Amino acid sequence: MKNIKINMLRYLILLIVLPFVGCEDVIEVDLASGQDKIVIDAEILWQKGSDGSTQSIKISRMTDYYNPTPPKVSGAQVYIENAQGTVFVFEESEQAGVYICHTFVPEINVGYTLTVIAEGQTYTASESLVPVASINSVEQGVVEDFSGDNIELAFYYDDPPGESNFYLTEFNTEVLPYPEYELTDDEFFDGNEIRNEMIEEKLSAGVPVTITLRGVSEQFYNYMNLILDTSDSNPFATPSANIRGNIVNQNDTENYALGYFRLCEADRVVHIIE
């Protein structure tokens, strides 16, 4: 099993302020603007125990660092077609750039194709809906280090034998500004119980932590690996290339959209820190 931790703060801290005693000059950093690309946030998440009929897709544009609100893309045509030819239409909601379908039918291991027509361009992507194991149990413990006692939260699930499986875990709690993610594959623990954990000094009694375990495709797993690698680079440097997902512009393949179309079954539990 390979575990890869992803902290969303790595992606979002783009400016480091170095205080100098007695320095009163204002320093403005000229950050390079990104390319003007469409961003398609298309995750179909089927939580165990639900019918999965209500799903949403968000479409926006890249913006520079100093713009806190990415421009929304309105007026797009958005639909998903399954392998049997059934089409699920996503209508734009009252919230600009958010497209919702209330009649989606999720089916495990069935292929789906996303189509987005926006601003004269047609974007498509295809994936299958990946199943996930159920969470067996959650345990809480204490880990001591130089900073003191940290809460360790671990959960367990049974990996199906005889097949390659890939997982994305999300730990979400009010004491952290962004969720913490963990990528896992079963290369060395096929068919055995898998343990994933979160260690956090900010957790305290009474704080709820939501744990979401997703089944993901190998392609999406590799995509997230690339994001992790990029997060370790110099935040001031201009990346040599944007990380490309599976969304293709049918009019111009070089003018691709950012984002990744994925379909995941998920199991979710809420643990209250004791």
N, C-alpha and C positions, 0 to 999 in steps of 0.2 A: 504494500500500500504506500502510495506517495501522497503526502499532505502538503499543500501549499497555502500559506496564510496570505490573505489580501486585506490590507487596511485601507479603507477608502480615503483616509486622510492623506495618504501618499499621493493620491491623484490631485487633491484639491489645494494642497499648500504650494502655491506657485510663487510666493513672494516671501523672502526672509528679511526681516528688519534687524540690522546690527546697530545697537545703541552705542554711540560714542560720547563720552563725557565732554561737555563744552561745545559740541557741534550743533549749530543752530540752522545750518543750511538745509533747505528742502531738496531732496534728491528725487527726481522723477525718473522712473525706469521705463524706457521705451520698449515695451514688449511687442514682439511680432504678432500680427493678427493671423489667425488661422484661415484656411481656405473657406470660401463661402459654400459649404456643403450642407445638404439636407441630412438630418439625423433622424433615423426611424427607430424608435424604442418599441420593439414588437416582441413581447413575451406573453405567450399563452401559458397560464399557470393553472393547472387543475389540482386543486387541493383535495386530498382524500376526504370522502364523506360529503362532498358537494357535487352538484351536477355540472359545474364548470360552464354554465351557459352564458354568463356575463363576463366579457373580456374587453380589454381596452388596448389601444395602440396610440402612442404619442408621436407627433411629427413636429420637428422644430428645425432651426438652422444653427450652425456654429456661430459663436459670437466671441468677441475678444475678452480678455481677462477683466476689464473694467466694466463690462456690461453684466450686471447680476441676473438679468432676465433674458434668456435666449429667445429670439424671435420665433413665434409660433407659425406653423404653416397651415392655413385654412383653405377650404375649398377643394381638398383632395378627394379622389375616389379611392376607397380602401376596401378590399375584400380578400377573403381566404377561401380557397377551393380545396376540398379533400380529394383523396384518391378515387372516390366513387363519383366525383363530379358535382357534389353538393357545394353550393356557394353560400358563404356567410358574409353578409354585407355589414361593414362598420360605418355608422353614420356619425358625423361630427356632432359633438354635444354642445351645450351652452358654453363650455370652456373651450376657447379657441385652441386648435391643434390636438384635441383629444377626441378620438374616434372610438365609438362603443358599439358592440354587438351583444344583444340579449338572447340570441338563439343559437349560440355556438354549441356544437356537439363534439366533445373531445373523445378520442378513441386511441387506446394504447397501441403503439407501433404502426399507426396509420400515417401515411404521408400527407402533408399539407403544403400548398403553395400560396404565398402571400403576393398580392399585387397592389402597388401604390402608384396612382397616376397623379402627379403633382407638377404644376408649373410647366406643362408640356412634356414632361419626362415620365417614362414608365419604369418602375423599379420592381424587381421580382426576387423572391428567395424561396427555397424549399427545404423542409426539414420534416422529420417524423417525431411523433409525441413519445417521449422517453419515460418509461415507468420508474418508480422508486420504491425501495423497501420501506416498511413501517418502522418508526422509532420504537424501540423496545422499552427503554428506560432512560432516566436522567439522574445523574449523581452530582452531588456538590461536595467539594473539599476545600482545603486550604493549602496553598503553596507559599513557602517562605523564601524570600530572597533579600538582597541588600536594602530594598526599600520597605520591607516589612511583610505583612501577611497579605497575600492576594487570594481572591476567590477563584477557584477552579470549577468550571461547569463542564461536565462531560455527558455525552449521550451515546447510546449504542443502537446498532441496527444490524440485521442479518443480510449479508451480501449473497445474492443468488449464485449458485455454483455453475461452473461450466460456461460462463460468458463474461465478456469484458464489460465492466460497468464504471460509470463516471458520475461523480456527485458534486454538487455545489451546496455548501451549508451557509446559511445566513444567521448571524446572531444580532438581534436588534434589541436595544435597550435605551431607555430615556436618559441614562447618564452618559452616553456617548453621542457625539454629534452626528455620526454616520454609522451604518451597520458594519460589522466585521464579517468578512467572508473567508471561507476555507474550501479549497479544491481538493478532491480525493479521488484516487482511482484504486482498483482492487488488484493491481498487478501481482502483489505478493500475498494477498489474503483472500483469494477467490474462494467463495463459499463459506467464509468464516464471519464471525461477528466483528464489526468494525467500530472503533471508538474515535470520536472527534471531540475536541475540547476547546474551551475558551478560558484564558486566564486574564483577569482584569482587576487592578487594584481599586478602581472606582466603584465596584459593586459592593452593596451593603444590604443589610436585612430589610426586607420589604420591597426591594426593587424587582419588578418583573423583567424577565428576559424571554423574548420570543425566538424560538429556534425553528428555522424552516430548512428542511432537507429536500433538495431538488434532484431529480434524475436528469442528467444532461448528456448530450451526444459527445462523442470523442472530438468532433470538429469544434464544438463550442468550448470544450475543455481546453483545447489547444489555443483557441482565441483568447481565453482568459489568462492562459499562461503568458501570452505575448503582452497583455496589458500589465501583468505583474512585472515582467522584465523591464518594460518601459518606465514603470513607476520608480525604478531604482536609478534612473538616469538623472543628469543635471536638470533641475526644473527650469533653468533659464535657457537651456539649449533648445534650438528648433529641431524637432524630430526629423530624421532622415526621410520618413514616410509615415503617413497615417496608418493606423492598424485597420486593415480591411476585414469586414465581416463577410457574411454570405449574401448580402443584398447587392444585386447587379442592376445597373442602368441599361435597359435594353436599347436605348437610343445612342448612348455613348458610354462604353464600358470604362473609360478612364474617368468619367464624371460620376463615380460611384457614390452611394449614400453611406454614411457612417451608421454603425449599429449592427445588431445581429438578430435575425428572426429565429427564435427558439420556442419549443413546446415542451413543457416539463410537467410531469406529475410531481406533487409535493406532499410531504407530511409535515405537520406543524404542531408544536406544543409550546405552552407558556409555563415557565418555571419561575416561582417567586423565591427570591433569595432568602434563606433562613438565617 
